[in-house]
Amino acid sequence: MAALAGLAAGGPEAKRYIISRRNLRAMNLFGWANQKIGKFTCIDMALTKFSVAAFTLMIAKLWPPLLSLDWYWYGLVFAILAILLLWNFLRA
């Protein structure tokens, strides 16, 4: 009964309850997404990659300063992201 009073009064128990509910919702969302992604075929993955590439081209078209960088900046971003991806892949 005291725990319910603490929840109603907005005490520390209420904050812990809210945080745990948010984490539960986030876990359910990510669990649901992982379950759906696990059923993707190679064609689904390719379509996802093409849609991301199309979105990136759209952003580049709508924001021209993005394309004014020198080529090596794009190479640096690519190298960093590829290293992070390979690191996570090999670590798992």
DRENDO-1510 file (C-alpha; in Angstrom, 1 decimal, always signed):
<recs>
REC; n; res; u; v; w
REC; 1; MET; +0.0; +0.0; +0.0 .
REC; 2; ALA; +2.9; +2.3; +0.8 .
REC; 3; ALA; +4.4; +1.7; -2.6 .
REC; 4; LEU; +1.1; +2.8; -4.3 .
REC; 5; ALA; +1.1; +5.9; -2.2 .
REC; 6; GLY; +4.6; +6.7; -3.3 .
REC; 7; LEU; +3.6; +6.2; -7.0 .
REC; 8; ALA; +0.6; +8.5; -6.6 .
REC; 9; ALA; +2.7; +11.1; -4.8 .
REC; 10; GLY; +5.3; +11.2; -7.5 .
REC; 11; GLY; +8.1; +10.0; -5.2 .
REC; 12; PRO; +11.3; +8.1; -6.2 .
REC; 13; GLU; +9.3; +4.9; -6.7 .
REC; 14; ALA; +7.2; +6.7; -9.3 .
REC; 15; LYS; +10.3; +7.8; -11.2 .
REC; 16; ARG; +11.8; +4.2; -11.1 .
REC; 17; TYR; +8.4; +2.9; -12.3 .
REC; 18; ILE; +8.3; +5.3; -15.2 .
REC; 19; ILE; +11.9; +4.6; -16.3 .
REC; 20; SER; +11.3; +0.8; -16.1 .
REC; 21; ARG; +8.1; +1.2; -18.1 .
REC; 22; ARG; +10.0; +3.2; -20.8 .
REC; 23; ASN; +12.7; +0.5; -20.9 .
REC; 24; LEU; +10.1; -2.2; -21.2 .
REC; 25; ARG; +8.5; -0.4; -24.1 .
REC; 26; ALA; +11.8; +0.2; -25.8 .
REC; 27; MET; +12.8; -3.5; -25.3 .
REC; 28; ASN; +9.5; -4.5; -26.8 .
REC; 29; LEU; +10.0; -2.3; -29.8 .
REC; 30; PHE; +13.6; -3.5; -30.4 .
REC; 31; GLY; +12.6; -7.1; -29.8 .
REC; 32; TRP; +9.7; -6.8; -32.2 .
REC; 33; ALA; +12.0; -5.1; -34.8 .
REC; 34; ASN; +14.7; -7.7; -34.4 .
REC; 35; GLN; +12.1; -10.5; -34.8 .
REC; 36; LYS; +10.9; -8.9; -38.1 .
REC; 37; ILE; +14.3; -8.2; -39.4 .
REC; 38; GLY; +15.3; -11.8; -38.8 .
REC; 39; LYS; +12.7; -12.8; -41.4 .
REC; 40; PHE; +14.1; -10.6; -44.1 .
REC; 41; THR; +15.3; -12.2; -47.3 .
REC; 42; CYS; +18.2; -11.0; -49.4 .
REC; 43; ILE; +15.8; -9.1; -51.6 .
REC; 44; ASP; +14.4; -7.3; -48.6 .
REC; 45; MET; +17.9; -6.3; -47.4 .
REC; 46; ALA; +18.8; -5.1; -50.9 .
REC; 47; LEU; +15.6; -3.0; -51.1 .
REC; 48; THR; +16.4; -1.5; -47.7 .
REC; 49; LYS; +19.9; -0.6; -48.9 .
REC; 50; PHE; +18.5; +1.0; -52.1 .
REC; 51; SER; +15.9; +3.0; -50.1 .
REC; 52; VAL; +18.6; +4.3; -47.8 .
REC; 53; ALA; +20.7; +5.3; -50.8 .
REC; 54; ALA; +17.8; +7.0; -52.4 .
REC; 55; PHE; +17.1; +8.9; -49.2 .
REC; 56; THR; +20.7; +9.9; -48.9 .
REC; 57; LEU; +20.7; +11.2; -52.5 .
REC; 58; MET; +17.5; +13.2; -51.7 .
REC; 59; ILE; +19.1; +14.8; -48.7 .
REC; 60; ALA; +22.2; +15.7; -50.8 .
REC; 61; LYS; +20.0; +17.2; -53.5 .
REC; 62; LEU; +18.0; +19.3; -50.9 .
REC; 63; TRP; +21.1; +20.5; -49.0 .
REC; 64; PRO; +23.8; +21.4; -51.6 .
REC; 65; PRO; +26.5; +22.4; -49.0 .
REC; 66; LEU; +26.7; +18.7; -48.1 .
REC; 67; LEU; +28.2; +18.0; -51.5 .
REC; 68; SER; +30.8; +20.9; -51.3 .
REC; 69; LEU; +33.1; +18.9; -49.1 .
REC; 70; ASP; +36.4; +17.5; -50.5 .
REC; 71; TRP; +36.4; +13.8; -51.4 .
REC; 72; TYR; +38.6; +12.7; -48.5 .
REC; 73; TRP; +36.1; +13.8; -45.9 .
REC; 74; TYR; +33.6; +11.3; -47.4 .
REC; 75; GLY; +36.4; +8.7; -47.4 .
REC; 76; LEU; +37.2; +9.4; -43.8 .
REC; 77; VAL; +33.5; +9.0; -42.7 .
REC; 78; PHE; +33.3; +5.8; -44.8 .
REC; 79; ALA; +36.5; +4.4; -43.2 .
REC; 80; ILE; +35.3; +5.2; -39.6 .
REC; 81; LEU; +31.9; +3.7; -40.1 .
REC; 82; ALA; +33.3; +0.6; -41.9 .
REC; 83; ILE; +35.8; +0.0; -39.0 .
REC; 84; LEU; +33.0; +0.3; -36.4 .
REC; 85; LEU; +30.8; -2.1; -38.4 .
REC; 86; LEU; +33.5; -4.7; -38.8 .
REC; 87; TRP; +34.5; -4.3; -35.1 .
REC; 88; ASN; +31.0; -5.0; -34.0 .
REC; 89; PHE; +30.6; -7.8; -36.5 .
REC; 90; LEU; +33.8; -9.6; -35.4 .
REC; 91; ARG; +33.2; -9.0; -31.7 .
REC; 92; ALA; +29.8; -10.6; -31.7 .
</recs>
